[in-house]
Amino acid sequence: MKKEYWDVSEEQILEKTDKNIAEWRKILDAFKAAEKKSNEVVAYLQAEFNVPRYWARTLTTLYLKLKV
């Protein structure tokens, strides 16, 4: 994993996605993202929440990193 994908601030995430990290964690927990392939999670964020691809990948990587 590239460090840049999880080395982002709370402010950046909120500015770019309109939700904070805690809100995304709840959404991804409900989606059971930890049990899915990362590409599936990225696609879900893009389709359901209109998150741009870079930020969908960033959120997915951050989420999985925090679960470790």
N, C-alpha and C positions, 0 to 999 in steps of 0.2 A: 504494500500500500504506500502511496506517496504521502508524505507527511502533510503536504498542503491540503489534502482532503479532510483532515480533521483539525488542522491548526487554524481555526477561524474563531472569531469572537462572538459572543452572544449578540452583540450589537449588529454585526454583519449578518448573522442569520435572521434576526428580526427584521432588519432593513430589506433584505432580499426575498424573504419568504412570508412575511407578515405573521410569523409565529416564533416563539422562543424555543429554546432547546427542550425545556420541560414539556411543552405542548407537543412537539414532534415525538418525543419519547413515548408519550401516552398513545399517540396515533400509531406509531410503529409497534408498540407493544400489542395494541388491539389487533393489528394486522398480522401479528406473530412473525414479524420481520426476521427475527433471529433464526427462524426455522426455514427461511426461504433463501433462494439464490439472490445475490445482490442485484443482478440485472432485473429480476422480478420486482424487487422493492423499488428500484429506480423508476421502472415503468409505472408502478402503482402511484408513486408520488407525482409523476408527470401527468398521468391520466386523471387522477382523482382530485388533485390539488393545484394543478397547473404550475407546478414547480419547474423552473428551467432545468435542463439536463445537468449542467454543472452543479447546481445546488441540490438537485435530487441525489446525485452521486456523493456529494459532500455530506449530506444528511445521513445517507445510508452508511457511509464509511464511519462517520462519527458515531452513529448509533451502535454499529457493530464493535467498534473500538471500545466504547463505554461498557459494553456487555461482557468484555473479556475480564 
